[in-house]
Amino acid sequence: MANSIEVKVPDIGDYDDVPVIELLVAVGDTVKKDQGLVTLESDKATMEVPSSADGVVKSISVKVGDKVSQGAVIAILEAEGAAAGASDAKAPLPPAGEGAAASPPPSQPSPASGGRSESAASSAPAPTAAAASGRKADVECRMLVLGSGPGGYTAAFRAADLGLDTVLVERYASLGGVCLNVGCIPSKALLHAAAVIDEAEHASDYGVSFAKPTIDLDALRKYKEKVVGQLTKGLAGMAKQRKVRTVVGTGSFVSPNELEVKGENGTQLIRFEQCIIAAGSQAVKLGNFPWDDKRVMDSTDALELADVPNKLLVVGGGIIGLEMATVYRALGSEVTVVEFLDQLMPGADPDLVKPLADRLKKQGVAVHLKTKAAATQALKEGIKVSFESAEAGKTPALESGVYDRVLVAVGRAPNGAKIGADQAGVQVSERGFIPVDRQMRTNVAHIFAIGDLVGNPMLAHKATHEGKLAAEVAAGEKKEWVARVIPSVAYTDPEIAWVGVTETEAKAKGLKVGVGKFPWAASGRAIGIGRTEGFTKLIFDEATHRIVGGGIVGVHAGDLIAEVALAIEMGCEVADIGHTIHPHPTLSESVGMAAEVFDGTITDLYIPKKKG
Ligand SMILES: Cc1cc2nc3c(=O)[nH]c(=O)nc-3n(C[C@H](O)[C@H](O)[C@H](O)COP(=O)(O)OP(=O)(O)OC[C@H]3O[C@@H](n4cnc5c(N)ncnc54)[C@H](O)[C@@H]3O)c2cc1C
């Protein structure tokens, strides 16, 4: 029977509220009595395994940076003997007809999945010997990675670099997944063209006039494809250099150690010791749209640039919908955006969104909030869409319209339920997410999952970070998720970027925070480029003056937010940021100056002192 032992911070007053600075072991490690588990900051105290217990680390309840008090549980151990089958990342490949005996990892919500309650629980059946197919394998490998998006190719490359013989399975011939082929990269190539069109249009403000642009759609499409091709071919080359074998075809698990891949050249059975699932997500297709009509598009279709519709409806005012609205508006479409919620880009603070909403309005983009696309009809002259108010009983601001094309951008759904995960014993939530622990392990110890299919935010940089972590853990490194924050960026015009705690979230959670906000109207650089609508705000813990979040709206906000993310990761206080010398004249100065605003030391603005 399992004999669990809790390791607690000792009952010594000195240890109150002390940050954890190092985790010395990881889940699954076998530990011996008196071995160090966790190091705390104050006088480098090390929490040790109690002398009564040799065992396996079942869970670790803290991460680096957490503050702990006396009595807090730091880890749970399973005493030796009770831990048979505990995760062994280097479990040998079972012979055909024999499954892996893996015990499930601890039940911990992944921070990478936004703390979802869908944890890698232990209720899924452990794979049994009978579950293996008994078929002859066409390919055998130490590591199989399913899906070649930013999560998958990163995981495969890192695994190979760490010496694991790796196979990468991808259903499309081109590596790179959604991000490189039909997501981040092509959208940014088109947004670059949109920005140039816009810049040229406004250059007359400073005395430089260009003729109205002529748009060669074929050439623009080719440019986008060239950008994508350069990156995807680069990936194929790097896979070869690392001796990562790629298999093209659609994969589905047939046992805890086997994946069947159906491709153009028939069916192959791949047997693996360890696996990283990185099968990503796909666009949600609302059921009330006629998807067999080419005029109804998801983001992949919209990036095809089949034509520039006279009238485009964008359903969904989130990042992807607004980026595509930006592109098509610049190319000449009359764009209408409808959003069900009461703000564009839900998740960002409303003040960050306002400059974008104002600019869209100026540009003639019609935005209707609290509006639902209720019914659709494919007519010869266009797609007719009828709207309803999101508020029961209210009349929508817009009742109906006929559009040459409709882009539906209402979110993405994980592919977890489409890969035969049940055959491997891997748990999948009702929504299609695969729960993982802090090491990206699923409930089956030798199978990891990463990227969009483990939870929000569905972002490429989250997927790559997780991919690296999973590969390193699989190769035997003692690691777990320690990143504090994941930045979000909308590459609209202006860009909006935020990271960490938002003001809205702080209010909802009753966190005591203070804000330093620097308006770009006072930035020499912003004035020089005629883009003063932006601002930079930093959010600090009121008691410690440590930075906990930040948001930037304005050109290049996506590049600028990296400094704020680093400051949060480093645990910077307001003075660390304010005293960092930023180059002048740059937009980056606005980060230092936002800190000075909070600190009351700003000289580039005049802020009257509060009376009393
Ligand atoms: C229009 C658009 C713009 C975006 N812009 C940004 C951005 O600017 N920045 C950002 O961070 N994120 C952006 N994203 C999101 C980003 O693309 C995803 O978060 C990222 O691609 C997720 O990576 P992943 O590795 O989890 O999965 P994916 O990139 O989805 O890759 C999964 C791969 O698995 C393959 N696959 C799935 N099932 C199987 C199977 N059964 N067999 C074989 N192969 C399979 C798929 O074909 C795919 O290639 C954007 C997304 C879209 C749609």
The ligand as an ORCA input file, in Angstrom:
! r2SCAN-3c Opt
* xyz 0 1
  C      -3.681     32.969    -37.913
  C      -2.874     32.638    -36.696
  C      -1.913     33.512    -36.250
  C      -1.167     33.205    -35.123
  N      -0.218     34.091    -34.708
  C       0.519     33.817    -33.620
  C       1.541     34.698    -33.201
  O       1.775     35.736    -33.809
  N       2.266     34.369    -32.117
  C       2.027     33.221    -31.399
  O       2.705     32.970    -30.405
  N       1.070     32.349    -31.777
  C       0.313     32.624    -32.868
  N      -0.634     31.735    -33.275
  C      -0.817     30.504    -32.488
  C       0.264     29.479    -32.825
  O       0.225     29.203    -34.193
  C       0.061     28.215    -32.019
  O      -0.010     28.527    -30.650
  C       1.204     27.250    -32.247
  O       1.303     26.898    -33.607
  C       0.992     25.981    -31.419
  O       2.045     25.122    -31.627
  P       1.903     23.559    -31.395
  O       3.265     23.012    -31.601
  O       1.213     23.303    -30.127
  O       0.902     23.054    -32.503
  P       0.648     23.338    -34.042
  O       1.430     24.471    -34.555
  O      -0.826     23.377    -34.156
  O       1.226     22.045    -34.728
  C       0.642     20.811    -34.566
  C       1.087     19.940    -35.711
  O       0.645     18.616    -35.461
  C       0.193     18.046    -36.682
  N      -0.743     16.977    -36.345
  C      -1.902     17.071    -35.646
  N      -2.471     15.870    -35.527
  C      -1.655     15.000    -36.151
  C      -1.700     13.601    -36.370
  N      -2.690     12.853    -35.888
  N      -0.701     13.026    -37.080
  C       0.329     13.770    -37.586
  N       0.420     15.091    -37.397
  C      -0.550     15.704    -36.684
  C      -0.468     19.207    -37.394
  O      -0.558     18.978    -38.790
  C       0.473     20.347    -37.045
  O       1.481     20.500    -38.007
  C      -1.394     32.001    -34.415
  C      -2.357     31.096    -34.873
  C      -3.081     31.411    -35.992
  C      -4.115     30.426    -36.464
*
